[in-house]
Amino acid sequence: MTTNQVLIGVGLIMVLAVGSQILARRLRIPALIVLLPVGFAAGALIDDVNPEQLLGPAFSPLVSLAVAVILYDAGLGLDLARLKGHTRRVVVRLIWIGVLITWLLGTLLAVPLLGMSRQAAVMIGAILVVSGPTVVGPLLGFVRPKDRLQRILTWEGSLIDPVGGILGALVFHFVVATTDHHFGSAAAGFLASLGIGAAGGVVGAALLWALFRVLRLGEVLGTTAQLAAVIGVAALCDVLRDDTGLIAAVVMGLAVANLPGFDVPARRPFFETLVSLIIGLLFISISATVTPQSLRHVGLPALGLAAILVLAVRPLVAAASTLGTDLTHGERGFIGWMAPRGIVAAATASTFSAGLVAKGIGGASKILPATFVVIVATVTLYGLTAAPVARRLGVVRPSRSRPLLVGGDPWVVHLGVALRSARLEVLMWAGEKEQRERITQAGIELAPGELLAAATGGGAELEGITAVYFLTAEDDFNVLAATILRGSVEGTVHRLNAPPESHGVVAPFIGGEILFGADMTWPTFSRRYEQGAAVLAQPAGDALPPGYRQLFLVRRDGRLDPVTEGNTPLARPGDTVVLLAPGGRHTARPSE
């Protein structure tokens, strides 16, 4: 290819990848629904976007390294200490029972439906066990299922990526090792692959520990050091034995997330941005390699495989995994209707199928197009039906706002009681023991101690939270936490304004969504509360007390609208006004 063709091809792939993701966001659908057909169409119509022509033999190794970065990021998000209680029981079952059943039945179905050898069928069965958070997350955000259900499915999607990546790599090496028809050499090759991947992960984790603990790298160098270590270790492992780098990447991510002593200075948003870009580029590139000719004899059989996976295999997995639990029939039914395939399935299919084709394994050339069809079918089906199915099963979370109030001073707790009296599900968090006891005594749900730390430190989403309000006396904490948390909640993040005389390091100089107005600072609230003021909730049509200050409007449909520095929402019939009333504690109490 000429230089101009390479430039046009690379530029088109980048534009199509990001443009598809933007379009999907605007349409509020999973990006895969747009990325796959766009990449397929581009590959069929424009020769310049075919990555095998653009990159030649470098395409497959680059895909493997890109998947290693994705799996490392997935491992970073798996703080196993947060998987507790009943949720842990269901998720663990979904992983081990689900993987075994899906792998076994997928293998048995692939032989007659796709007409491939048993070796190729074992490989595609392992590939199709993966769903992944990049697909499940957007679907759950659109459907808004109940909190427990969302936690279970989110954890399953997060765990299944690295588990599926490891399984795929191990199965690939076992299948390759069995091509010589000697069980002894096959077992030795399998164990060698496992050992090299695990050893690479241990070496990589030790390297990161040394970089973080000994050299004390800052945020920028710490982030680039992680990326370099993951790619370097994965590349070295792949040199020693094909595709063992995926195992090493997962082990590194899990080690950093779970072992004590890792002081990781880098923030997750960089990796989230990088992974988002990699996913877009991979889907456009991989789907561009799927030709219409390759689908001619695979399309209908693969659709049949997808139908059985959706209608029989996943419901069976859900039934077996939730047996003996206290999940409702609706929750069990929805778990049985949520297993879309995603980027790891596509990337591993692209990586492993090329290796199996090179080994002359029968039917290996069908692995990628069949996986492509299954991904398109499952993502489209679940994307179009998940919301109505959730409504039919009665597992959709109520549309009323669920705010998180951060702070535990008396007036903040009083505000939480007033919002709860307006029939909102209020959640509160505070760092000091005395404040947490005050929240509990008021009968308000107390957020887990690790909730805010996980969100601010690891980039985790605050599941089910529609808005966050920072109301502590620490102005710098309010500003920094609000800045970090933006994008981690479904709605907005607001904070109290810092007083003009604030001695904070950053609070006086950083903007953002100011709650209640510039003059309503923490000292102002505290002083007025000490003087007898109270936070009240009353119908919008009632007479307002003299000297009141409006704080929130709770709309008739349960939506919470805050008063901000630039906006005071207007009340309508049926709304509830939450206000600060002078002397209100001596004359009224908010209704429970």
Secondary structure, 3 states (H helix, E strand, C coil): CCHHHHHHHHHHHHHHHHHHHHHHHHHCCCHHHHHHHHHHHHHHHCHHHCHHHHHHHHHHHHHHHHHHHHHHHHHHCCCHHHCCHHHHHHHHHHHHHHHHHHHHHHHHHHHHHHCCCHHHHHHHHHHCCCCCHHHHHHHHHHHCECHHHHHHHHHHHHHHHHHHHHHHHHHHHHHHHHHHCCHHHHHHHHHHHHHHHHHHHHHHHHHHHHHHHCCCCCHHHHHHHHHHHHHHHHHHHHHHCCCCHHHHHHHHHHHHHHCCCCCCCCCHHHHHHHHHHHHHHHHHHHHHCCCHHHHCCCHHHHHHHHHHHHHHHHHHHHHHHHCCCCCCHHHHHHHCCCCCCCHHHHHHHHHHHHHHHHCCCCCHHHHHHHHHHHHHHHHHHHHHHHHHHHHHHCCECCCCCCEEEECCCHHHHHHHHHHHHCCCCCEEECCCHHHHHHHHHCCCEECCCCHHHHHHHHCCCCCCCCEEEECCCCHHHHHHHHHHHCCCCCCCEEECECCCCCCCCCHHHCCCCEECCCCCEHHHHHHHHHCCCEEEEEECCCCCCCCCEEEEEECCCCCEEECECCECCCCCCCCEEEEEECCHHHCCCCCC
